[in-house]
Amino acid sequence: MIVKTQGVVLHFIKYSESSVVATIYTKAFGRQSFLIKGLRGKKTINKANLLQPFFLVEMEVYYKENRELQKLGGLRNAWPFSSIPYDIRKSTQAIFLAEVLFRSIRECESNASLFDFLEQSIQMLDMLEDGVSDFYLNFLCHYTSYLGIIPENNYSSSNRFFDMKAGRYVSSPPNYPGCMSEIESEKFSRLLNSSVLTLKDLGFNKKDRQSMLDKLFDYYSIHIESMDHLNSLSVLKELFE
């Protein structure tokens, strides 16, 4: 059947001289892989440009359940970007976050709330002017709720250490690895309370961002096996050093 849906581009690999296999998170069918042919030539340049990580697209899909590679009928831009492709801070974050999604999303079924979160996040990143350097940290925090690993923000004067294995704040560090320091725990609580609109108020410096990224990556790695190594992580760290 032919279905019109929206999608978020996560990843693509070369399949032949003029074709690629693209992994796209669709609103109608969840994660799907598509064989996309004819990416060379004057008439197909725009299609190739759309297959960039974190891009929002509108699609016509010849969908067949349980087919390994779905067929694509049409592909169009769903959001006219004003800054992500042209701002290295945003484009690097987009590549990194797309890889996070590629490694963590496995469901081949519709999840409208997750898709809406991704769509809104991409649009916010594109429009964001203040707090750009902290966007990916905020995204990683809120994305945990869709993975079932959301941290409990029970930080208080008596619970000052975040136990990454337990996913909550505790009164004293446990006797096993995976606990944030007192300073890191306080900053993590502030990050968990933040929204895209309040990122400029976090007051994080480069050292803070590096620390929070390391701890968030540790947290993801503890709870998601496929997150043990991300190719784009080193690039992101280098950009925000």
C-alpha positions in Angstrom: 0.0 0.0 0.0 1.1 3.6 -0.6 1.2 5.7 2.5 2.1 9.4 3.0 4.1 10.0 6.2 6.8 12.2 7.7 10.2 11.0 8.7 13.5 11.9 10.4 16.6 10.8 8.6 18.9 8.9 10.9 21.6 7.3 8.7 22.4 6.2 5.2 25.1 4.1 3.5 26.1 3.8 -0.1 24.5 0.8 -1.8 25.7 1.3 -5.4 27.1 4.1 -7.6 23.6 5.8 -7.7 21.8 4.3 -4.7 21.8 4.3 -0.9 20.1 2.5 1.9 18.6 5.1 4.3 17.4 4.5 7.8 14.5 6.8 8.6 12.3 7.1 11.6 8.8 7.5 10.2 5.7 8.7 12.0 3.6 5.9 10.5 5.8 2.9 10.8 8.6 3.7 13.2 12.2 2.8 12.2 12.4 1.7 8.6 15.1 1.1 6.0 14.7 2.3 2.4 16.5 1.5 -0.8 16.7 4.8 -2.6 17.8 4.7 -6.2 19.0 7.3 -8.7 20.8 9.9 -6.5 23.1 11.1 -9.2 22.2 13.5 -12.0 20.7 16.9 -12.3 17.2 15.9 -11.5 18.1 14.0 -8.3 20.5 16.4 -6.5 17.7 17.7 -4.2 16.9 14.1 -3.1 20.5 13.5 -2.1 20.6 16.7 -0.1 17.5 15.7 1.9 19.2 12.5 3.2 21.2 14.3 5.8 21.1 13.3 9.5 18.3 14.9 11.5 16.5 16.2 8.4 12.7 16.2 8.4 11.2 14.8 5.3 7.8 14.1 3.8 7.6 10.7 2.1 5.4 8.5 0.0 6.1 4.9 1.0 5.2 1.6 -0.8 4.9 -0.1 2.5 4.9 -3.9 3.0 5.0 -5.3 6.5 8.1 -7.3 7.4 10.0 -6.2 4.2 13.6 -5.6 5.0 14.0 -2.7 2.6 10.9 -0.6 1.9 10.4 1.2 -1.4 10.2 5.0 -1.6 7.8 6.7 -4.0 8.5 10.4 -3.2 10.7 12.4 -0.9 10.3 16.1 -0.1 11.5 18.6 2.4 9.2 18.9 5.4 11.0 21.8 7.2 12.9 24.6 5.4 16.0 24.9 7.6 17.2 28.4 8.3 20.3 27.5 10.3 21.1 23.9 11.0 23.0 23.1 7.8 24.9 26.4 8.0 25.8 26.7 11.7 28.6 24.2 12.6 27.5 24.1 16.2 24.0 23.0 15.2 25.0 20.7 12.3 27.5 18.8 14.5 24.9 18.3 17.2 22.4 17.1 14.5 24.9 14.5 13.3 25.6 13.4 16.9 21.9 13.2 17.9 20.9 11.3 14.7 23.6 8.7 15.6 22.1 8.5 19.1 18.7 7.8 17.6 20.1 5.3 15.1 21.7 3.3 17.9 18.8 3.5 20.3 15.5 3.2 18.3 14.7 -0.3 17.3 10.9 -0.4 17.1 9.4 -0.8 13.6 6.0 0.5 14.7 4.3 3.9 15.1 5.1 6.0 18.2 3.4 9.4 17.5 4.6 11.0 20.8 8.2 10.1 20.1 8.0 11.4 16.5 6.4 14.6 17.8 9.2 15.1 20.3 11.8 14.6 17.6 10.0 16.9 15.1 9.7 19.7 17.7 13.3 19.3 18.9 14.6 19.6 15.4 12.5 22.7 14.7 13.6 24.2 18.0 17.3 23.6 17.3 16.9 25.3 13.9 15.2 28.4 15.4 17.3 28.5 18.6 19.4 31.6 19.1 20.4 31.5 22.8 21.8 28.4 24.6 22.7 26.6 21.4 25.8 25.0 22.9 23.7 23.2 25.6 20.9 21.9 23.3 22.2 18.4 22.9 22.5 18.0 26.7 18.9 19.0 27.1 17.8 16.7 24.3 19.6 13.7 25.8 18.0 14.3 29.2 14.4 14.5 27.8 14.9 11.7 25.3 15.4 9.2 28.2 11.7 9.3 28.9 11.0 7.7 25.5 13.6 5.0 26.2 12.1 4.1 29.6 15.3 5.1 31.4 14.3 8.6 32.7 16.3 9.7 35.7 14.4 10.6 38.8 15.2 14.1 39.8 14.9 13.7 43.6 17.9 16.0 44.3 17.8 17.6 47.8 20.0 18.6 50.6 20.0 15.0 51.8 20.1 13.3 48.4 23.2 14.9 46.8 24.7 12.1 44.7 23.2 10.8 41.5 23.5 7.0 41.2 23.6 6.3 37.5 22.8 2.6 37.9 19.8 3.2 40.0 18.7 6.3 38.1 18.1 8.4 41.1 19.7 10.6 43.8 21.0 9.0 46.9 22.3 10.2 50.3 25.8 8.8 49.9 27.8 7.3 47.0 27.2 3.5 46.5 30.0 1.0 46.8 30.1 0.4 43.1 31.1 2.5 40.1 28.7 4.8 38.3 28.0 7.7 40.7 28.3 11.4 39.9 30.2 13.6 42.3 28.4 16.1 44.5 29.1 19.0 42.1 28.2 17.0 39.0 25.0 15.8 40.6 23.9 19.4 41.4 24.5 20.5 37.8 22.8 17.4 36.5 19.7 18.3 38.5 19.7 21.8 37.0 20.0 20.2 33.5 17.1 17.9 34.2 14.9 20.8 35.2 15.8 22.8 32.1 13.9 23.4 28.9 15.0 24.6 25.5 13.7 28.0 26.4 15.8 28.2 29.6 19.1 26.8 28.3 20.7 30.3 28.3 20.2 30.4 32.1 22.1 27.2 32.9 25.4 29.1 33.0 27.5 26.1 31.9 31.0 26.6 30.7 33.0 24.3 28.4 34.2 22.2 31.4 30.6 21.8 32.6 29.4 20.7 29.2 32.2 18.2 28.8 31.5 16.8 32.3 27.7 16.5 31.7 28.2 14.9 28.3 30.6 12.3 29.7 28.2 11.5 32.5 25.1 11.4 30.2 27.0 9.1 27.8 27.9 6.9 30.8 24.3 6.8 31.9 23.1 5.8 28.4 25.8 3.2 28.1 24.8 1.6 31.5 21.2 1.3 30.4 21.5 0.7 26.6 24.0 -1.8 25.3 24.2 -0.3 21.8 25.5 3.0 23.1 29.0 1.8 24.0 30.7 3.8 21.1 29.5 6.6 19.0 31.6 7.7 16.0 30.4 11.3 16.2 31.1 11.7 19.9 34.7 12.7 19.5 33.8 15.4 16.9 31.2 16.9 19.2 33.6 17.0 22.1 36.3 18.7 19.9 33.8 21.3 18.8 32.8 22.3 22.3 36.2 22.0 24.0 
